């Protein structure tokens, strides 16, 4: 994982104690709420209440027009088509509106484009619906940028109701109604709905209720779309996800997915949705037809949904393998061409499966700690997915290059883009120039720590007390605790070496913590090292006994100077991009210190190496690069963990033969 800025929350302990007393809640829960800015007793009661009410669906602009046209179509027996999208948010949106209209006796069908057809409604799709006698199209999770397609439908005598949650681009489509909370003139106080959230509000409006009465039938689907699309779990989304999780067992297709995936016994929460259900619904369209996911959510026949659940589970396994293969290829290309130092990584590969490049972009983003755009060839066009970190708006960055693009859309944190193959290099330069002009040095992603704890404080009772804060997700993350100054006593590989269990201690208190997806070689630390840990904690069951599982979310050497280290990291990146590094220094002695440490067998965390050599981060990394340039070492860096091989060399090091050394010393 990439290095993040660790931020320990600032909080008022006295205020937390008062809040705990006044609201009759656990002291740690009060402290976490205060650390997240929820300090008023009324806000606390509202946040923790199970009786929160959903807002009026007619707060959304054009909702009245949308309902009027849809109800008229039902009454007249018109042919209605719900037009969705191929991801988990799109298929749940489609299922919500289709099943509701079907229950009202509407003549309704649905269409969802395959990934190979591209995102959103197309002219060809409109023509096909026209040939089928459709007179009303209702888009879900798309349509806000489909002005051409809506106009074409209108010319054929087809009305369109657009329901979407993506950002508008210029003028709104000339539809009968455009229901999107991001319209500038939309009075809705809540804006963060997923596409499925907007579809849920539409069925509430059609039914003429605020929402509570509709939760049992539709909140499960809205919850999955909301979690899958990584929307903030605050405000109405928190209510929708809470109600939805309570009702997941009511839908045959979802219980079948949980059974096939072996997730039923663990209980259902937002994590189950995020890592269990949503990836499988997405996989249906990533490596096959997304229509399987819509059928899974709309069918009631047990044998049919069981077969479909097995199909999407197998698709998910294939997706995971494709994702691993393409990630490895992308990382090789990035590091071969030095793109790991770009402000925005843009990587292209031929034949990369279009269905998984979004997940690959997330992996690259996570590995290098910077925005990533992964492009693949689709019939002569470079089509890609983008993911961001921190406060960097990918949507704005991509929009700055709109003249080079065929199409783009999305959010600040995730977007899609297509462009001509011969424009890829121009696009890479353009988006990096934009990032340089707006940000200079790129912002670091953050690891937010709610509070520091002693390891002995993490008990089953403490962990159970946090349940009132669920559901967890963006905007309301699982609490993260800091275990600082912990000595590593044992390193124990588990799961065939793919994961690690560490025994750590401080002041006589011992804790066992898990690092998932990390081998001993990639850990970067050794027995006896003193580290800071950022951890989550949850209750698990082992052989019938309840225990606490502590999972590591971040690890760094204890005592690190955070601000100085992060500045030095960005300075080193400027060095590798041939940008201004005024004030940087590197001496022969610095290089000798690093070389001697490597000779003595050091191979581990790069920050630990800098501390071991009594050097700042820049000097240590620059020294490694000089040694690499001179052929003295081979060095790979996987998320801050160094693997170094010493090469056989004769004679003295001729530092002047290193371009890096010459450049720094010519300053």
ZAGUDREN-846891 format. One record per residue (C-alpha): x, y, z; residue in one letter. Coordinates in steps of 0.02 Angstrom, whole numbers, plus 50000, padded with zeros to 5 digits. Layout:
# residues N
XYZa...
# end
This chain:
# residues 667
500005000050000x500555017849967x501085029450106x499665039750177x499645054750292x499135048650465x497925060450549x497465057150731x495805065750763x495735080950872x494415079051005x493815086651168x493815072951301x492785083451422x491455086551290x491435067851248x491135063551431x489705076151442x488945069151282x489075051251345x488155056151505x486815066851423x486435054551282x486715038751386x487965031351263x489635022551281x491115034051318x492115027951166x490615030151051x490435048051115x492275051251086x492185044850907x490645055450871x491515070850940x493075067150838x491965066650682x491135083250721x489485076550791x489475085950955x487705091950982x486545080351084x485165082750955x486345077750813x486925062650911x485155056750945x484705059150762x486275050050700x486025035050815x484125034250803x483255019850716x481745030950685x482485043550562x481305048550422x481675049850238x481385066450153x479985071050033x480395063649861x479585078849780x481035089349846x481955083349690x481715094649540x480545088249403x479915073949512x478125079749487x478345079849297x479165062649300x477745055149402x476405063049295x477145055849134x477495038549207x475755036949286x474965042349122x475955028949029x475385015549153x473575021049139x473595021148948x474515004648934x475995012248842x477585002348814x478855008348943x480695003848943x481825006149095x483575009449027x484955005849153x486825003349170x487934988049184x488714990949356x487974986249526x487185003449547x486445002549373x485724985049388x484964988449560x484215004749493x483464995049347x482774981549462x481974994349578x480995003549444x480594988249338x479894977849483x478884992649547x478104996449377x477764978049349x476864977249516x475744991449456x475234982249299x476294992749182x476834986249011x478664987649051x480314980148992x482104984349035x483714986348938x485474987249006x486944989748887x488394977548899x490074984948943x490654982148765x489274994048707x489885007948822x489065017948960x487375026048941x485975026348814x486465026348630x485645031248465x485635012748416x484745008248578x483445021848547x483135015148371x482914997548438x481665003348570x480725012848435x480604997048330x479874988148483x478505001048503x479185009648659x478405026848688x479215030948857x481025028148907x481505030149090x483385030749116x484135025549282x485935029149335x486245037449166x485535050249046x486085066949117x487315069548973x486255060948838x485595076648752x485865069648576x485035053048616x483545061048703x483315072948556x483365058148436x482065048948540x480965064448536x481105065348346x480425047548341x478955051848454x479695043948611x479665053448775x481095051748899x481145053649088x482945055049146x483385049249322x485235050349363x486485055749496x487995060049389x488585077749361x487745087549220x488835093849077x488145110049006x486305110648958x485115097349023x484345085048899x482685090548823x481725077048916x479975077048990x480825077149161x482625076949223x482755070549401x484535072849461x485035080249630x486555088449549x485505099849440x485945117649488x484105121749516x483715105949617x483055111149790x483345094149871x484355096950032x485195079950007x486285077749852x487285061749880x486085048649814x486715034249708x485775030449548x484825017249647x484425030349779x483645041649648x482665026849576x482055022949753x481465040949775x480535039549608x479545024249664x479165032849830x478495047849734x477475036749617x476725028149769x476425045149852x477385041350012x478965048050095x479875031550092x479685021450252x478255011350177x479325006850026x480875001250120x480334983150140x480154980849953x481554991549881x482794998150011x483874982349996x484224986149813x484475004649847x485685000249987x486734989149874x486825002449738x487305015749867x488695005349946x489324998649778x489465016149705x490445021849858x489225035549906x489325044150076x488375034650211x487705050350291x485995058650289x484695049150189x485965036550125x486265030850303x484395027750325x484235018850158x485715007350192x485145003650370x483394998950311x484064989750160x485234978550259x483774973850372x482804968050218x484134959050114x483514941950170x481824945750092x482484944449913x482774927049844x484194932249728x485194940549866x485024926149989x485584914549848x487144925149819x487554925050004x487324906150012x488394902449859x489774914149920x489734906550095x489334923250175x487634919550253x488304913250420x489314929250452x487784940450456x487444954650336x488154972150355x488834985750241x490494976350229x489584960750167x488734971450035x490344980349985x491484965149976x490244950949951x488684955949855x489204971149751x490754963049671x489714948249614x488364959249537x489724969349452x490614953649392x489054948249296x489354962649176x491244963249187x491514945649118x489874941549033x488124948449021x487514960649154x485744954949116x486084940049230x486214952149376x484564960649335x483694943749319x484464938149483x483684953249570x481984952149487x481634933349480x480774924049622x480934906049563x482164897749683x482964886249554x483224900749432x484024912349559x485134898349627x485804894949452x486064913549420x486924915749588x488154901849542x488474910349375x488884927249451x489964918949583x490974910149447x491064926449350x491774934749505x493144921549520x493614924149337x493574943049363x494804941549507x496034931649401x495914943849255x496144958249375x497734950549449x498474947149276x498124964449207x498714973049368x500384964149353x500564969449170x500074987449211x501314988549356x502714982049245x502314995349114x502195009149243x503865005149324x504765001549160x504295018949098x504485028249264x502635032949269x502535029149456x503205046749483x501875055249375x500595065749466x499225056249375x499625038849311x498935035249137x499325017549079x498755008848920x498804990648868x498174981048717x496894967448747x496564971848928x494824966048973x493704981348977x492664974049117x494034974449249x495064989949209x494105000249338x494644988249476x496424988449407x496385007449417x495895005949601x497334993949633x498595005549551x497875020349645x498085010749808x499855004949767x500565021749714x499455033749811x498985044449661x497565045549534x497615031949402x496815030149231x496885013149148x496515012448961x496174997748846x495894995948660x494074993748609x493894993148420x495225006248391x494685017648534x495585019148701x494235016848832x494675018749014x494195019749196x494915031949321x495055032149511x495685046049624x496385048949797x496145062449929x495425078949872x495985077549690x494475079249574x494725067349428x493165074049346x493885091749340x495585085249283x494845075049142x493685089349093x495215100549072x495725089048927x493985087848850x494615093648678x495615077448663x494185066148715x492755057448628x491765055448788x491945056648977x490905057049135x490835052449318x491245059649488x492715067749578x493355050749637x492895039549490x492645042849306x492595035049133x493435041548976x493655037048792x494835044648664x495725040848500x497245029548518x498425042648446x497885055048582x498415044448733x500145052348752x499415069948732x498095065748862x499415059248984x500415075448965x498875086448973x498135079149131x499835079649218x500075097849168x498355101549241x498815092649403x500455102349413x499605119149384x498215116049511x499135106549647x501015107949623x501425093249735x499995080849739x498995079049900x499275063250001x497825051850036x497455051550223x497295037950352x496135044950484x496355038150660x494905040850780x495945039150938x497455030651014x497165015551125x498165003851235x498114986151164x497344979851326x495844991351298x495254982051142x494004969851217x492434961551147x491344973451250x492244988651178x492084982350999x490254977851024x489884995351087x490325002250914x488874993250829x487735008150859x488795018250736x488455006150591x488185005550444x489985009950401x490625016650237x491175032750153x490765047450266x490565035850415x492065024150410x492395009350524x493295016650677x495195016150663x496255015350821x498085019450843x499215006950932x500815017050943x502555011650995x502214992950977x503674980750975x503554966350850x503854950250948x503344937250820x502934936550634x501854921650588x501334917950407x499554911350388x498504905850239x499984898050145x501014913650175x499794925550093x499354934050258x500274937850420x499884937350605x500994948650710x501204947350897x501554964850961x501784971751136x501984987551238x502194989751425x501844971251455x500214971151357x500194959251208x499064959451055x498914948550900x498554958150740x498194952550562x498914959250399x497894952450255x498664950850082x500424953750148x501844941150147x503344941350266x504424947250119x503304962250087x503054967150269x504624977950274x504884975350462x505784962450567x505614954950740x506154967950868x505634983150764x504554996150851x503085001950746x501485012150748x499925002850694x498245009250632x496954995650660x495124990650648x494354978450770x492864966850750x492064952250841x492334935350759x491944917550807x493224903450814x492724885650863x491184892250951x492114905451050x491954924251028x493564933851001x494194950650939x495064951250770x496214966250754x496614970550573x498054981950522x497574996150404x499265004750411x501015002050482x502505013850496x504105015050598x503785022450772x504415040150798x504355045550615x504285064350579x502705063750473x502705080950391x504555080850352x504495063250279x503015067050165x503835082950100x505415073150065x504415060049970x503695073349855x505435081149834x506115064349776x504685062749650x505145079949581x506935073749562x506325058749461x505245070049350x506725081849316x505825096249403x506505109349522x507335101949677x508145117749743x508885114849916x509105096049895x510785088449944x511625071549927x513415067849981x514605053449951x514465049450137x512565047950122x512765035049983x514085025450081x512935024650234x511525017150130x512705005050041x513434998850206x511684996250278x511234985750125x512874976150140x512444971850319x510844963550256x509544977450279x508014974550170x506384981750233x505374997550253x506125012550164x505725024650306x506545012650427x508095012350315x508185031350319x508075031250510x509355017050520x510585027450416x510175043950508x509665051650342x508135061150284x506985051850165x507555061350009x509405057750037x509055039250069x507975037149912x509165047349804x510625036749867x509685020749821x509345027849648x511195032149624x511695014449674x510395007549554x510985018649411x512775012849437x512234994549430x512774991549610x511034986049665x509384980149596x507954987649694x506064985949693x504874995849801x503154988549838x502155001249938x503645006650044x504384989250066x506114987949986x506824972349908x508664974949867x509934963649781x511784968149787x512724965449624x514544960249614x515614975749575x517464978949563x518424994449612x517775010749685x516055018149654x516195031349517x514765042449579x515035054949439x514365041849318x512645043449399x511545056749315x510585058649479x512165062049580x512815074549451x511155083649443x510985085949631x512785091449652x512685103649505x511375113149604x
# end
